[in-house]
Amino acid sequence: MDKNLITKIAFILLSTASACWAGCCNKKALVKPIEEKADAVDVVLKQLSLKTKQLKSYQAQVEYKFIQPVFESTTLRKGVLYYAKSDKKSKLRINFGTLKQDDEEEQKFREEFIFDGLWLTHINFQIKQARIHQLAEPNKPVGAFELAGRNLPIVGFTKIEDLKKQFDIKLVEQEKRPTPVIPAEAKIHDFIQLHLKVKPDSEYKDKYTSIDFWIDKKLYLPAGIVAVSTEEDIYQIKLLEPKVNKKLDMSIFDVEIPKGFGQEIIPLKKKVQ
């Protein structure tokens, strides 16, 4: 298991499909930039920004794969992602239900992550433990995707205007073959792929070397992400069967810690003056 999942989840899980998980995770194979004018990227980002700002609710099946080539280890989690925004507040919830480790059989493995702009609540049903992390000041809540996006390579759902500050961005030619985040039966030309190379002064420079993400041309929202860490670990995120701006039962975002579970509350670390 990715021992840093809690903090990395607190970056998915910003932030919204695979037959060749193992065979197509070579980072070099993903990068074939198109020699086009810089304004082509601007057009894509502008349209992406427009669609994300119109996002009021979102639901999708999520597959999160963590690959450690050095240890020849692969972990795959599957679940459901929910997002809702009203006024200036937003909430995000990820319910994982299964886990597959390397070549072992897929098993039930329940974990839940709830973000509300201030707190990240992580409930682990295997060890019957809940950890509640304060990640923002009470009077300074942040967007749920932004909060989640601090530690996992989920890009494309917020702060679109800032992407060019953090990355060198290029369009990538779509080859007629499966990718880590687009299934073989999908039409490659229905997606736009961007390759983001981390700039030397980027806030992500100590976490990632590059991020590729695919935009669904119909929804103009992220459909999948592949990121390579500075330690050469690979993160693959797929967002499947998306439901955009459909009515959600807001009780989905209620935090309910089962009776008998241990609880650990972790307050916000105070900045040294």
Summary of the structure (lengths in Angstrom):
residues: 273
radius of gyration: 18.1
end to end distance: 36.5
largest distance: 59.1
contacts: 841
relative contact order: 0.23
helix: 17%
strand: 40%
